[in-house]
Amino acid sequence: MANVVSFNEPGAGYVSLPGVNIENFAQVSLKFKTKQDNGLIFYMANEDQSNRFSLAMLDGSLVLRSS
């Protein structure tokens, strides 16, 4: 699956994909370019939000969080 998304104006924007069952393995490839210092790049979670994975820009640095 390949998706291309562009946001030209500053502000909120997002893409939501239908839920999929990934069992215990997922592979995600991202390619992005931004001038923003802060923002959410990628977020994935199970239905009850007990398992989460996110990639964000925080003060110009990439921050990866997983629980």
PQR file with spaces between the fields and no chain letter, atoms N, CA, C, O and H, PARSE charges and radii, in Angstrom:
ATOM       1  N    MET     1       0.843   -1.165    0.000 -0.4000 1.5000
ATOM       2  CA   MET     1       0.000    0.000    0.000 -0.0000 2.0000
ATOM       3  C    MET     1       0.892    1.233    0.000  0.5500 1.7000
ATOM       4  O    MET     1       1.891    1.271    0.718 -0.5500 1.4000
ATOM       5  N    ALA     2       0.555    2.212   -0.773 -0.4000 1.5000
ATOM       6  CA   ALA     2       1.312    3.462   -0.812 -0.0000 2.0000
ATOM       7  C    ALA     2       0.332    4.617   -0.819  0.5500 1.7000
ATOM       8  O    ALA     2      -0.649    4.614   -1.563 -0.5500 1.4000
ATOM       9  H    ALA     2      -0.257    2.180   -1.356  0.4000 1.0000
ATOM      10  N    ASN     3       0.607    5.594    0.010 -0.4000 1.5000
ATOM      11  CA   ASN     3      -0.214    6.801    0.075 -0.0000 2.0000
ATOM      12  C    ASN     3       0.699    8.010    0.060  0.5500 1.7000
ATOM      13  O    ASN     3       1.764    8.005    0.677 -0.5500 1.4000
ATOM      14  H    ASN     3       1.404    5.596    0.614  0.4000 1.0000
ATOM      15  N    VAL     4       0.278    9.036   -0.643 -0.4000 1.5000
ATOM      16  CA   VAL     4       0.999   10.298   -0.652 -0.0000 2.0000
ATOM      17  C    VAL     4       0.046   11.349   -0.110  0.5500 1.7000
ATOM      18  O    VAL     4      -1.091   11.467   -0.567 -0.5500 1.4000
ATOM      19  H    VAL     4      -0.587    9.039   -1.144  0.4000 1.0000
ATOM      20  N    VAL     5       0.520   12.112    0.870 -0.4000 1.5000
ATOM      21  CA   VAL     5      -0.305   13.141    1.492 -0.0000 2.0000
ATOM      22  C    VAL     5       0.495   14.416    1.571  0.5500 1.7000
ATOM      23  O    VAL     5       1.670   14.388    1.936 -0.5500 1.4000
ATOM      24  H    VAL     5       1.443   12.016    1.241  0.4000 1.0000
ATOM      25  N    SER     6      -0.121   15.540    1.233 -0.4000 1.5000
ATOM      26  CA   SER     6       0.536   16.840    1.331 -0.0000 2.0000
ATOM      27  C    SER     6      -0.382   17.820    2.040  0.5500 1.7000
ATOM      28  O    SER     6      -1.583   17.867    1.777 -0.5500 1.4000
ATOM      29  H    SER     6      -1.076   15.562    0.936  0.4000 1.0000
ATOM      30  N    PHE     7       0.196   18.601    2.941 -0.4000 1.5000
ATOM      31  CA   PHE     7      -0.515   19.680    3.615 -0.0000 2.0000
ATOM      32  C    PHE     7       0.256   20.950    3.320  0.5500 1.7000
ATOM      33  O    PHE     7       1.369   21.132    3.813 -0.5500 1.4000
ATOM      34  H    PHE     7       1.172   18.563    3.155  0.4000 1.0000
ATOM      35  N    ASN     8      -0.323   21.824    2.522 -0.4000 1.5000
ATOM      36  CA   ASN     8       0.366   23.049    2.125 -0.0000 2.0000
ATOM      37  C    ASN     8       0.189   24.185    3.111  0.5500 1.7000
ATOM      38  O    ASN     8       1.085   25.018    3.250 -0.5500 1.4000
ATOM      39  H    ASN     8      -1.227   21.675    2.121  0.4000 1.0000
ATOM      40  N    GLU     9      -0.935   24.241    3.796 -0.4000 1.5000
ATOM      41  CA   GLU     9      -1.214   25.317    4.733 -0.0000 2.0000
ATOM      42  C    GLU     9      -0.836   24.890    6.152  0.5500 1.7000
ATOM      43  O    GLU     9      -1.029   23.732    6.522 -0.5500 1.4000
ATOM      44  H    GLU     9      -1.663   23.564    3.683  0.4000 1.0000
ATOM      45  N    PRO    10      -0.296   25.821    6.948 -0.5600 1.5000
ATOM      46  CA   PRO    10      -0.026   25.497    8.343  0.2800 2.0000
ATOM      47  C    PRO    10      -1.334   25.232    9.079  0.5500 1.7000
ATOM      48  O    PRO    10      -2.370   25.816    8.759 -0.5500 1.4000
ATOM      49  N    GLY    11      -1.274   24.366   10.043 -0.4000 1.5000
ATOM      50  CA   GLY    11      -2.468   24.049   10.818 -0.0000 2.0000
ATOM      51  C    GLY    11      -2.677   22.551   10.903  0.5500 1.7000
ATOM      52  O    GLY    11      -1.830   21.758   10.491 -0.5500 1.4000
ATOM      53  H    GLY    11      -0.433   23.892   10.303  0.4000 1.0000
ATOM      54  N    ALA    12      -3.800   22.191   11.435 -0.4000 1.5000
ATOM      55  CA   ALA    12      -4.097   20.776   11.672 -0.0000 2.0000
ATOM      56  C    ALA    12      -4.487   20.076   10.384  0.5500 1.7000
ATOM      57  O    ALA    12      -5.195   20.637    9.549 -0.5500 1.4000
ATOM      58  H    ALA    12      -4.488   22.835   11.770  0.4000 1.0000
ATOM      59  N    GLY    13      -4.027   18.864   10.233 -0.4000 1.5000
ATOM      60  CA   GLY    13      -4.400   18.011    9.125 -0.0000 2.0000
ATOM      61  C    GLY    13      -4.024   16.589    9.487  0.5500 1.7000
ATOM      62  O    GLY    13      -3.026   16.363   10.171 -0.5500 1.4000
ATOM      63  H    GLY    13      -3.452   18.407   10.912  0.4000 1.0000
ATOM      64  N    TYR    14      -4.811   15.632    9.034 -0.4000 1.5000
ATOM      65  CA   TYR    14      -4.469   14.244    9.336 -0.0000 2.0000
ATOM      66  C    TYR    14      -5.092   13.316    8.308  0.5500 1.7000
ATOM      67  O    TYR    14      -5.996   13.689    7.561 -0.5500 1.4000
ATOM      68  H    TYR    14      -5.622   15.816    8.478  0.4000 1.0000
ATOM      69  N    VAL    15      -4.579   12.099    8.297 -0.4000 1.5000
ATOM      70  CA   VAL    15      -5.111   11.029    7.465 -0.0000 2.0000
ATOM      71  C    VAL    15      -5.390    9.856    8.379  0.5500 1.7000
ATOM      72  O    VAL    15      -4.549    9.492    9.200 -0.5500 1.4000
ATOM      73  H    VAL    15      -3.844   11.796    8.903  0.4000 1.0000
ATOM      74  N    SER    16      -6.556    9.266    8.245 -0.4000 1.5000
ATOM      75  CA   SER    16      -6.930    8.109    9.046 -0.0000 2.0000
ATOM      76  C    SER    16      -7.172    6.933    8.106  0.5500 1.7000
ATOM      77  O    SER    16      -7.874    7.058    7.102 -0.5500 1.4000
ATOM      78  H    SER    16      -7.240    9.562    7.578  0.4000 1.0000
ATOM      79  N    LEU    17      -6.587    5.804    8.443 -0.4000 1.5000
ATOM      80  CA   LEU    17      -6.776    4.596    7.645 -0.0000 2.0000
ATOM      81  C    LEU    17      -7.611    3.601    8.441  0.5500 1.7000
ATOM      82  O    LEU    17      -7.583    3.630    9.672 -0.5500 1.4000
ATOM      83  H    LEU    17      -6.017    5.703    9.259  0.4000 1.0000
ATOM      84  N    PRO    18      -8.351    2.723    7.772 -0.5600 1.5000
ATOM      85  CA   PRO    18      -9.160    1.741    8.498  0.2800 2.0000
ATOM      86  C    PRO    18      -8.283    0.817    9.336  0.5500 1.7000
ATOM      87  O    PRO    18      -7.130    0.550    8.995 -0.5500 1.4000
ATOM      88  N    GLY    19      -8.846    0.341   10.425 -0.4000 1.5000
ATOM      89  CA   GLY    19      -8.118   -0.557   11.315 -0.0000 2.0000
ATOM      90  C    GLY    19      -7.726   -1.857   10.625  0.5500 1.7000
ATOM      91  O    GLY    19      -8.458   -2.380    9.786 -0.5500 1.4000
ATOM      92  H    GLY    19      -9.782    0.557   10.701  0.4000 1.0000
ATOM      93  N    VAL    20      -6.564   -2.360   10.994 -0.4000 1.5000
ATOM      94  CA   VAL    20      -6.080   -3.639   10.481 -0.0000 2.0000
ATOM      95  C    VAL    20      -5.545   -4.459   11.642  0.5500 1.7000
ATOM      96  O    VAL    20      -5.089   -3.905   12.643 -0.5500 1.4000
ATOM      97  H    VAL    20      -5.968   -1.934   11.675  0.4000 1.0000
ATOM      98  N    ASN    21      -5.598   -5.754   11.512 -0.4000 1.5000
ATOM      99  CA   ASN    21      -5.050   -6.648   12.530 -0.0000 2.0000
ATOM     100  C    ASN    21      -3.602   -6.934   12.168  0.5500 1.7000
ATOM     101  O    ASN    21      -3.332   -7.548   11.136 -0.5500 1.4000
ATOM     102  H    ASN    21      -5.968   -6.204   10.699  0.4000 1.0000
ATOM     103  N    ILE    22      -2.665   -6.494   13.007 -0.4000 1.5000
ATOM     104  CA   ILE    22      -1.256   -6.688   12.702 -0.0000 2.0000
ATOM     105  C    ILE    22      -0.609   -7.744   13.583  0.5500 1.7000
ATOM     106  O    ILE    22       0.596   -7.976   13.492 -0.5500 1.4000
ATOM     107  H    ILE    22      -2.884   -5.995   13.845  0.4000 1.0000
ATOM     108  N    GLU    23      -1.422   -8.400   14.455 -0.4000 1.5000
ATOM     109  CA   GLU    23      -0.893   -9.417   15.363 -0.0000 2.0000
ATOM     110  C    GLU    23       0.268   -8.838   16.158  0.5500 1.7000
ATOM     111  O    GLU    23       0.072   -7.870   16.894 -0.5500 1.4000
ATOM     112  H    GLU    23      -2.401   -8.211   14.529  0.4000 1.0000
ATOM     113  N    ASN    24       1.466   -9.391   16.038 -0.4000 1.5000
ATOM     114  CA   ASN    24       2.624   -8.926   16.806 -0.0000 2.0000
ATOM     115  C    ASN    24       3.691   -8.274   15.936  0.5500 1.7000
ATOM     116  O    ASN    24       4.826   -8.092   16.376 -0.5500 1.4000
ATOM     117  H    ASN    24       1.625  -10.177   15.440  0.4000 1.0000
ATOM     118  N    PHE    25       3.336   -7.925   14.713 -0.4000 1.5000
ATOM     119  CA   PHE    25       4.343   -7.388   13.802 -0.0000 2.0000
ATOM     120  C    PHE    25       3.727   -6.344   12.883  0.5500 1.7000
ATOM     121  O    PHE    25       2.641   -6.539   12.338 -0.5500 1.4000
ATOM     122  H    PHE    25       2.414   -8.073   14.355  0.4000 1.0000
ATOM     123  N    ALA    26       4.423   -5.259   12.725 -0.4000 1.5000
ATOM     124  CA   ALA    26       4.001   -4.229   11.765 -0.0000 2.0000
ATOM     125  C    ALA    26       5.248   -3.604   11.167  0.5500 1.7000
ATOM     126  O    ALA    26       6.250   -3.421   11.858 -0.5500 1.4000
ATOM     127  H    ALA    26       5.305   -5.101   13.169  0.4000 1.0000
ATOM     128  N    GLN    27       5.190   -3.282    9.903 -0.4000 1.5000
ATOM     129  CA   GLN    27       6.294   -2.602    9.237 -0.0000 2.0000
ATOM     130  C    GLN    27       5.738   -1.342    8.591  0.5500 1.7000
ATOM     131  O    GLN    27       4.809   -1.396    7.786 -0.5500 1.4000
ATOM     132  H    GLN    27       4.376   -3.431    9.341  0.4000 1.0000
ATOM     133  N    VAL    28       6.325   -0.205    8.960 -0.4000 1.5000
ATOM     134  CA   VAL    28       5.870    1.080    8.454 -0.0000 2.0000
ATOM     135  C    VAL    28       7.073    1.829    7.892  0.5500 1.7000
ATOM     136  O    VAL    28       8.115    1.915    8.541 -0.5500 1.4000
ATOM     137  H    VAL    28       7.080   -0.161    9.615  0.4000 1.0000
ATOM     138  N    SER    29       6.928    2.359    6.708 -0.4000 1.5000
ATOM     139  CA   SER    29       7.973    3.191    6.098 -0.0000 2.0000
ATOM     140  C    SER    29       7.398    4.588    5.901  0.5500 1.7000
ATOM     141  O    SER    29       6.320    4.763    5.332 -0.5500 1.4000
ATOM     142  H    SER    29       6.081    2.289    6.181  0.4000 1.0000
ATOM     143  N    LEU    30       8.137    5.566    6.381 -0.4000 1.5000
ATOM     144  CA   LEU    30       7.699    6.952    6.258 -0.0000 2.0000
ATOM     145  C    LEU    30       8.786    7.779    5.594  0.5500 1.7000
ATOM     146  O    LEU    30       9.975    7.581    5.844 -0.5500 1.4000
ATOM     147  H    LEU    30       9.013    5.424    6.843  0.4000 1.0000
ATOM     148  N    LYS    31       8.372    8.691    4.760 -0.4000 1.5000
ATOM     149  CA   LYS    31       9.273    9.671    4.170 -0.0000 2.0000
ATOM     150  C    LYS    31       8.546   10.999    4.304  0.5500 1.7000
ATOM     151  O    LYS    31       7.441   11.164    3.788 -0.5500 1.4000
ATOM     152  H    LYS    31       7.406    8.852    4.557  0.4000 1.0000
ATOM     153  N    PHE    32       9.163   11.941    4.995 -0.4000 1.5000
ATOM     154  CA   PHE    32       8.486   13.210    5.203 -0.0000 2.0000
ATOM     155  C    PHE    32       9.471   14.361    5.197  0.5500 1.7000
ATOM     156  O    PHE    32      10.669   14.192    5.424 -0.5500 1.4000
ATOM     157  H    PHE    32      10.061   11.808    5.414  0.4000 1.0000
ATOM     158  N    LYS    33       8.925   15.537    4.929 -0.4000 1.5000
ATOM     159  CA   LYS    33       9.704   16.766    4.952 -0.0000 2.0000
ATOM     160  C    LYS    33       8.817   17.811    5.611  0.5500 1.7000
ATOM     161  O    LYS    33       7.649   17.958    5.251 -0.5500 1.4000
ATOM     162  H    LYS    33       7.952   15.674    4.744  0.4000 1.0000
ATOM     163  N    THR    34       9.373   18.540    6.580 -0.4000 1.5000
ATOM     164  CA   THR    34       8.598   19.565    7.263 -0.0000 2.0000
ATOM     165  C    THR    34       9.500   20.708    7.706  0.5500 1.7000
ATOM     166  O    THR    34      10.696   20.529    7.934 -0.5500 1.4000
ATOM     167  H    THR    34      10.322   18.422    6.873  0.4000 1.0000
ATOM     168  N    LYS    35       8.908   21.869    7.820 -0.4000 1.5000
ATOM     169  CA   LYS    35       9.602   23.026    8.385 -0.0000 2.0000
ATOM     170  C    LYS    35       9.128   23.290    9.810  0.5500 1.7000
ATOM     171  O    LYS    35       9.609   24.209   10.473 -0.5500 1.4000
ATOM     172  H    LYS    35       7.936   22.015    7.635  0.4000 1.0000
ATOM     173  N    GLN    36       8.180   22.478   10.274 -0.4000 1.5000
ATOM     174  CA   GLN    36       7.620   22.645   11.609 -0.0000 2.0000
ATOM     175  C    GLN    36       8.543   22.035   12.661  0.5500 1.7000
ATOM     176  O    GLN    36       9.141   20.983   12.433 -0.5500 1.4000
ATOM     177  H    GLN    36       7.789   21.732    9.735  0.4000 1.0000
ATOM     178  N    ASP    37       8.657   22.696   13.813 -0.4000 1.5000
ATOM     179  CA   ASP    37       9.467   22.173   14.919 -0.0000 2.0000
ATOM     180  C    ASP    37       8.702   21.183   15.779  0.5500 1.7000
ATOM     181  O    ASP    37       9.313   20.357   16.457 -0.5500 1.4000
ATOM     182  H    ASP    37       8.171   23.550   13.998  0.4000 1.0000
ATOM     183  N    ASN    38       7.382   21.250   15.765 -0.4000 1.5000
ATOM     184  CA   ASN    38       6.553   20.399   16.616 -0.0000 2.0000
ATOM     185  C    ASN    38       5.377   19.853   15.830  0.5500 1.7000
ATOM     186  O    ASN    38       4.759   20.571   15.043 -0.5500 1.4000
ATOM     187  H    ASN    38       6.885   21.921   15.214  0.4000 1.0000
ATOM     188  N    GLY    39       5.069   18.584   16.045 -0.4000 1.5000
ATOM     189  CA   GLY    39       3.900   17.997   15.403 -0.0000 2.0000
ATOM     190  C    GLY    39       3.950   16.485   15.428  0.5500 1.7000
ATOM     191  O    GLY    39       5.021   15.885   15.513 -0.5500 1.4000
ATOM     192  H    GLY    39       5.571   18.001   16.684  0.4000 1.0000
ATOM     193  N    LEU    40       2.795   15.886   15.353 -0.4000 1.5000
ATOM     194  CA   LEU    40       2.664   14.437   15.324 -0.0000 2.0000
ATOM     195  C    LEU    40       2.851   13.955   13.892  0.5500 1.7000
ATOM     196  O    LEU    40       2.168   14.428   12.985 -0.5500 1.4000
ATOM     197  H    LEU    40       1.925   16.373   15.283  0.4000 1.0000
ATOM     198  N    ILE    41       3.765   13.023   13.682 -0.4000 1.5000
ATOM     199  CA   ILE    41       4.047   12.476   12.353 -0.0000 2.0000
ATOM     200  C    ILE    41       3.242   11.198   12.119  0.5500 1.7000
ATOM     201  O    ILE    41       2.658   11.009   11.052 -0.5500 1.4000
ATOM     202  H    ILE    41       4.321   12.638   14.419  0.4000 1.0000
ATOM     203  N    PHE    42       3.218   10.326   13.123 -0.4000 1.5000
ATOM     204  CA   PHE    42       2.579    9.017   12.976 -0.0000 2.0000
ATOM     205  C    PHE    42       2.069    8.564   14.328  0.5500 1.7000
ATOM     206  O    PHE    42       2.735    8.751   15.347 -0.5500 1.4000
ATOM     207  H    PHE    42       3.692   10.479   13.990  0.4000 1.0000
ATOM     208  N    TYR    43       0.869    7.958   14.338 -0.4000 1.5000
ATOM     209  CA   TYR    43       0.306    7.413   15.579 -0.0000 2.0000
ATOM     210  C    TYR    43      -0.464    6.148   15.246  0.5500 1.7000
ATOM     211  O    TYR    43      -1.237    6.107   14.288 -0.5500 1.4000
ATOM     212  H    TYR    43       0.328    7.806   13.510  0.4000 1.0000
ATOM     213  N    MET    44      -0.241    5.108   16.057 -0.4000 1.5000
ATOM     214  CA   MET    44      -0.928    3.837   15.872 -0.0000 2.0000
ATOM     215  C    MET    44      -1.247    3.280   17.255  0.5500 1.7000
ATOM     216  O    MET    44      -0.416    3.350   18.160 -0.5500 1.4000
ATOM     217  H    MET    44       0.386    5.141   16.834  0.4000 1.0000
ATOM     218  N    ALA    45      -2.458    2.722   17.424 -0.4000 1.5000
ATOM     219  CA   ALA    45      -2.851    2.158   18.720 -0.0000 2.0000
ATOM     220  C    ALA    45      -3.889    1.066   18.515  0.5500 1.7000
ATOM     221  O    ALA    45      -4.558    1.003   17.483 -0.5500 1.4000
ATOM     222  H    ALA    45      -3.134    2.664   16.688  0.4000 1.0000
ATOM     223  N    ASN    46      -4.008    0.200   19.529 -0.4000 1.5000
ATOM     224  CA   ASN    46      -5.071   -0.787   19.484 -0.0000 2.0000
ATOM     225  C    ASN    46      -6.375   -0.138   19.945  0.5500 1.7000
ATOM     226  O    ASN    46      -6.383    1.034   20.323 -0.5500 1.4000
ATOM     227  H    ASN    46      -3.464    0.251   20.367  0.4000 1.0000
ATOM     228  N    GLU    47      -7.471   -0.888   19.917 -0.4000 1.5000
ATOM     229  CA   GLU    47      -8.791   -0.304   20.178 -0.0000 2.0000
ATOM     230  C    GLU    47      -8.910    0.361   21.544  0.5500 1.7000
ATOM     231  O    GLU    47      -9.534    1.417   21.651 -0.5500 1.4000
ATOM     232  H    GLU    47      -7.465   -1.839   19.610  0.4000 1.0000
ATOM     233  N    ASP    48      -8.334   -0.223   22.587 -0.4000 1.5000
ATOM     234  CA   ASP    48      -8.481    0.363   23.928 -0.0000 2.0000
ATOM     235  C    ASP    48      -7.310    1.278   24.308  0.5500 1.7000
ATOM     236  O    ASP    48      -7.197    1.697   25.460 -0.5500 1.4000
ATOM     237  H    ASP    48      -7.828   -1.081   22.499  0.4000 1.0000
ATOM     238  N    GLN    49      -6.444    1.583   23.342 -0.4000 1.5000
ATOM     239  CA   GLN    49      -5.307    2.495   23.533 -0.0000 2.0000
ATOM     240  C    GLN    49      -4.282    1.990   24.551  0.5500 1.7000
ATOM     241  O    GLN    49      -3.463    2.768   25.039 -0.5500 1.4000
ATOM     242  H    GLN    49      -6.536    1.243   22.406  0.4000 1.0000
ATOM     243  N    SER    50      -4.321    0.692   24.878 -0.4000 1.5000
ATOM     244  CA   SER    50      -3.358    0.147   25.844 -0.0000 2.0000
ATOM     245  C    SER    50      -1.991   -0.100   25.202  0.5500 1.7000
ATOM     246  O    SER    50      -0.984   -0.149   25.909 -0.5500 1.4000
ATOM     247  H    SER    50      -4.987    0.059   24.482  0.4000 1.0000
ATOM     248  N    ASN    51      -1.937   -0.256   23.898 -0.4000 1.5000
ATOM     249  CA   ASN    51      -0.680   -0.385   23.158 -0.0000 2.0000
ATOM     250  C    ASN    51      -0.626    0.727   22.128  0.5500 1.7000
ATOM     251  O    ASN    51      -1.476    0.818   21.243 -0.5500 1.4000
ATOM     252  H    ASN    51      -2.754   -0.217   23.324  0.4000 1.0000
ATOM     253  N    ARG    52       0.399    1.581   22.257 -0.4000 1.5000
ATOM     254  CA   ARG    52       0.496    2.754   21.391 -0.0000 2.0000
ATOM     255  C    ARG    52       1.905    2.883   20.822  0.5500 1.7000
ATOM     256  O    ARG    52       2.880    2.407   21.404 -0.5500 1.4000
ATOM     257  H    ARG    52       1.090    1.507   22.976  0.4000 1.0000
ATOM     258  N    PHE    53       1.980    3.541   19.668 -0.4000 1.5000
ATOM     259  CA   PHE    53       3.252    3.809   19.015 -0.0000 2.0000
ATOM     260  C    PHE    53       3.115    5.158   18.328  0.5500 1.7000
ATOM     261  O    PHE    53       2.173    5.373   17.565 -0.5500 1.4000
ATOM     262  H    PHE    53       1.189    3.927   19.196  0.4000 1.0000
ATOM     263  N    SER    54       4.044    6.065   18.591 -0.4000 1.5000
ATOM     264  CA   SER    54       3.956    7.382   17.952 -0.0000 2.0000
ATOM     265  C    SER    54       5.341    7.886   17.571  0.5500 1.7000
ATOM     266  O    SER    54       6.351    7.540   18.184 -0.5500 1.4000
ATOM     267  H    SER    54       4.810    5.890   19.210  0.4000 1.0000
ATOM     268  N    LEU    55       5.344    8.713   16.541 -0.4000 1.5000
ATOM     269  CA   LEU    55       6.543    9.408   16.088 -0.0000 2.0000
ATOM     270  C    LEU    55       6.154   10.870   15.963  0.5500 1.7000
ATOM     271  O    LEU    55       5.192   11.201   15.269 -0.5500 1.4000
ATOM     272  H    LEU    55       4.523    8.994   16.044  0.4000 1.0000
ATOM     273  N    ALA    56       6.893   11.745   16.628 -0.4000 1.5000
ATOM     274  CA   ALA    56       6.541   13.163   16.637 -0.0000 2.0000
ATOM     275  C    ALA    56       7.795   14.015   16.540  0.5500 1.7000
ATOM     276  O    ALA    56       8.902   13.568   16.843 -0.5500 1.4000
ATOM     277  H    ALA    56       7.674   11.476   17.192  0.4000 1.0000
ATOM     278  N    MET    57       7.591   15.258   16.107 -0.4000 1.5000
ATOM     279  CA   MET    57       8.646   16.268   16.162 -0.0000 2.0000
ATOM     280  C    MET    57       8.439   17.051   17.450  0.5500 1.7000
ATOM     281  O    MET    57       7.335   17.525   17.718 -0.5500 1.4000
ATOM     282  H    MET    57       6.692   15.621   15.861  0.4000 1.0000
ATOM     283  N    LEU    58       9.486   17.190   18.244 -0.4000 1.5000
ATOM     284  CA   LEU    58       9.426   17.949   19.489 -0.0000 2.0000
ATOM     285  C    LEU    58      10.641   18.854   19.538  0.5500 1.7000
ATOM     286  O    LEU    58      11.769   18.382   19.673 -0.5500 1.4000
ATOM     287  H    LEU    58      10.383   16.805   18.026  0.4000 1.0000
ATOM     288  N    ASP    59      10.414   20.139   19.431 -0.4000 1.5000
ATOM     289  CA   ASP    59      11.485   21.127   19.404 -0.0000 2.0000
ATOM     290  C    ASP    59      12.545   20.813   18.337  0.5500 1.7000
ATOM     291  O    ASP    59      13.741   20.995   18.569 -0.5500 1.4000
ATOM     292  H    ASP    59       9.497   20.523   19.322  0.4000 1.0000
ATOM     293  N    GLY    60      12.096   20.342   17.174 -0.4000 1.5000
ATOM     294  CA   GLY    60      12.976   20.065   16.059 -0.0000 2.0000
ATOM     295  C    GLY    60      13.639   18.702   16.060  0.5500 1.7000
ATOM     296  O    GLY    60      14.420   18.397   15.159 -0.5500 1.4000
ATOM     297  H    GLY    60      11.125   20.195   16.986  0.4000 1.0000
ATOM     298  N    SER    61      13.339   17.866   17.066 -0.4000 1.5000
ATOM     299  CA   SER    61      13.909   16.517   17.146 -0.0000 2.0000
ATOM     300  C    SER    61      12.813   15.462   17.001  0.5500 1.7000
ATOM     301  O    SER    61      11.680   15.666   17.438 -0.5500 1.4000
ATOM     302  H    SER    61      12.704   18.114   17.798  0.4000 1.0000
ATOM     303  N    LEU    62      13.163   14.334   16.381 -0.4000 1.5000
ATOM     304  CA   LEU    62      12.227   13.222   16.284 -0.0000 2.0000
ATOM     305  C    LEU    62      12.153   12.500   17.612  0.5500 1.7000
ATOM     306  O    LEU    62      13.182   12.194   18.215 -0.5500 1.4000
ATOM     307  H    LEU    62      14.083   14.169   16.026  0.4000 1.0000
ATOM     308  N    VAL    63      10.937   12.224   18.073 -0.4000 1.5000
ATOM     309  CA   VAL    63      10.729   11.501   19.327 -0.0000 2.0000
ATOM     310  C    VAL    63       9.861   10.299   19.032  0.5500 1.7000
ATOM     311  O    VAL    63       8.759   10.439   18.502 -0.5500 1.4000
ATOM     312  H    VAL    63      10.101   12.472   17.583  0.4000 1.0000
ATOM     313  N    LEU    64      10.352    9.111   19.373 -0.4000 1.5000
ATOM     314  CA   LEU    64       9.635    7.860   19.183 -0.0000 2.0000
ATOM     315  C    LEU    64       9.157    7.362   20.540  0.5500 1.7000
ATOM     316  O    LEU    64       9.950    7.245   21.475 -0.5500 1.4000
ATOM     317  H    LEU    64      11.248    8.998   19.803  0.4000 1.0000
ATOM     318  N    ARG    65       7.872    7.072   20.650 -0.4000 1.5000
ATOM     319  CA   ARG    65       7.319    6.548   21.916 -0.0000 2.0000
ATOM     320  C    ARG    65       6.552    5.291   21.623  0.5500 1.7000
ATOM     321  O    ARG    65       5.838    5.192   20.625 -0.5500 1.4000
ATOM     322  H    ARG    65       7.229    7.167   19.891  0.4000 1.0000
ATOM     323  N    SER    66       6.711    4.318   22.519 -0.4000 1.5000
ATOM     324  CA   SER    66       6.015    3.041   22.390 -0.0000 2.0000
ATOM     325  C    SER    66       5.623    2.547   23.765  0.5500 1.7000
ATOM     326  O    SER    66       6.397    2.658   24.715 -0.5500 1.4000
ATOM     327  H    SER    66       7.291    4.398   23.330  0.4000 1.0000
ATOM     328  N    SER    67       4.413    1.997   23.875 -0.4000 1.5000
ATOM     329  CA   SER    67       3.980    1.382   25.131 -0.0000 2.0000
ATOM     330  C    SER    67       3.201    0.132   24.837  0.5500 1.7000
ATOM     331  O    SER    67       2.744   -0.542   25.761 -0.5500 1.4000
ATOM     332  H    SER    67       3.784    1.907   23.103  0.4000 1.0000
